[in-house]
Amino acid sequence: MKDEELLNLIAESPNQGYRILLELYQKPLYFYVRKTVLKHDLADDIMQNVWVKVFKNIQKFKRKSKLSTWLYRIATNEMYTVLKKEAHNQKMSFEEYSEKNAENLAQDSYFTGDEISNLLYQSVAMLPEKQRKVFQLKYFEEKKYEEIAEILDTSVGALKASYHHAVKKIKENLPKQMSI
Amino acid sequence: MKPQKYNSEFQTPDSYFENQKRKLHIREGLDFSVPENYFEDQKNNLLKSISQFPKRKSLINMGWVIAASVAIVVSMIWKTNNTKRINPIALHQASEILAEVYIESPKFEISTPDISLDNSTKPNEQKESIEKKENISEKSSSEEAIKESSELEEKEEVLESIYDIYVDEPMQNSENQFWYDENSL
């Protein structure tokens, strides 16, 4: 279903429209958030907030960008806001919190990846915030630079540089982590 | 020409397919599991809560109407205090307040952060300058990187090299923890 059709359906028949919206985006958005925050409980809380914001604001969406771009933007903003709050609550810097969170990934009963996956998520968590956002959207979500630029509200040139740096750091970090 | 020749020339390394499967595995979030019926339960809860939105909205609007009414009465009493009659200017001002409250009230319902993506609401210059400041270090130190990364976009060679790290690294696990599950793909 095209964005236009879905948005019209939401306006005309909200219950049916929202149901389809959830069916289309519930899982991709959840796993996008989950791959960043890593914990299910946190991802669940974030997604609750994301959907409430989506439902309350979708009537104001002026359809000048893709619906998915708008949704990913809300999810990105929400998850980093929550992550920073969590870090603040635990009296840690955002970077320290992210690193600690990723280190505990292997103990998470809802994590089913293997050792190499675990190391990759840890490496991503160690990236600076902006590089991490770009890497997540480019590598995991396979978004185009133009769309990432819209989601993160930045220029394509800056994104490419960030992605380049992110990949370089991961390439450096992964073998080190593997040898530990 | 024999098709076989093309096959040998353009043969994709085995690792390519392996990498694609891994990438798909990660993209689908298959490294993570969720509680049973999680998505269905969440969907039902969200749809249930949506049905309550209009009620909440009307309650909020009612609150603003009451607040506006009180403001009008107070304003009128204050304005007419000396004259002992209703001041038409005060009445006009009060009606303006009421109209404004009606128009503005939806804004108070939502405390949403930056989620606008419409071209009509592009980030202002101030925001851009903050963004630029944040990027200065990266930009200044990476002019060459930008050039390089433009090639990256098409080739994604660096990306592939990440996969190569995994591929070259001997698997430490056996069947249970293999990178992907054929059935799940």
Chai-1 contact restraints between the chains, C-beta under 6 A:
chainA,res_idxA,chainB,res_idxB,connection_type,confidence,min_distance_angstrom,max_distance_angstrom,comment,restraint_id
A,Y18,B,I50,contact,1.0,0.0,6.0,A-B,restraint_1
A,L22,B,K43,contact,1.0,0.0,6.0,A-B,restraint_2
A,Q26,B,F39,contact,1.0,0.0,6.0,A-B,restraint_3
A,F31,B,G29,contact,1.0,0.0,6.0,A-B,restraint_4
A,R34,B,F32,contact,1.0,0.0,6.0,A-B,restraint_5
A,W51,B,L46,contact,1.0,0.0,6.0,A-B,restraint_6
A,K53,B,T112,contact,1.0,0.0,6.0,A-B,restraint_7
A,F55,B,I50,contact,1.0,0.0,6.0,A-B,restraint_8
A,K56,B,I110,contact,1.0,0.0,6.0,A-B,restraint_9
A,N57,B,T112,contact,1.0,0.0,6.0,A-B,restraint_10
A,K62,B,D118,contact,1.0,0.0,6.0,A-B,restraint_11
A,K64,B,D118,contact,1.0,0.0,6.0,A-B,restraint_12
A,K64,B,N119,contact,1.0,0.0,6.0,A-B,restraint_13
A,S65,B,L117,contact,1.0,0.0,6.0,A-B,restraint_14
A,W70,B,L117,contact,1.0,0.0,6.0,A-B,restraint_15
A,R73,B,L117,contact,1.0,0.0,6.0,A-B,restraint_16
A,I74,B,I115,contact,1.0,0.0,6.0,A-B,restraint_17
A,N77,B,P113,contact,1.0,0.0,6.0,A-B,restraint_18
A,Y110,B,F32,contact,1.0,0.0,6.0,A-B,restraint_19
A,Y110,B,S33,contact,1.0,0.0,6.0,A-B,restraint_20
A,T112,B,D31,contact,1.0,0.0,6.0,A-B,restraint_21
A,T112,B,S33,contact,1.0,0.0,6.0,A-B,restraint_22
A,G113,B,D31,contact,1.0,0.0,6.0,A-B,restraint_23
A,D114,B,N173,contact,1.0,0.0,6.0,A-B,restraint_24
A,D114,B,Q177,contact,1.0,0.0,6.0,A-B,restraint_25
A,I116,B,Y166,contact,1.0,0.0,6.0,A-B,restraint_26
A,S117,B,D31,contact,1.0,0.0,6.0,A-B,restraint_27
A,F140,B,I26,contact,1.0,0.0,6.0,A-B,restraint_28
A,F140,B,R27,contact,1.0,0.0,6.0,A-B,restraint_29
A,D153,B,P123,contact,1.0,0.0,6.0,A-B,restraint_30
A,T154,B,E131,contact,1.0,0.0,6.0,A-B,restraint_31
A,G157,B,I146,contact,1.0,0.0,6.0,A-B,restraint_32
A,A158,B,N135,contact,1.0,0.0,6.0,A-B,restraint_33
A,K160,B,I146,contact,1.0,0.0,6.0,A-B,restraint_34
A,K160,B,S149,contact,1.0,0.0,6.0,A-B,restraint_35
A,A161,B,E138,contact,1.0,0.0,6.0,A-B,restraint_36
A,A161,B,S142,contact,1.0,0.0,6.0,A-B,restraint_37
A,A161,B,A145,contact,1.0,0.0,6.0,A-B,restraint_38
A,A161,B,I146,contact,1.0,0.0,6.0,A-B,restraint_39
A,H164,B,A145,contact,1.0,0.0,6.0,A-B,restraint_40
A,H164,B,S149,contact,1.0,0.0,6.0,A-B,restraint_41
A,V167,B,V158,contact,1.0,0.0,6.0,A-B,restraint_42
A,L174,B,I165,contact,1.0,0.0,6.0,A-B,restraint_43
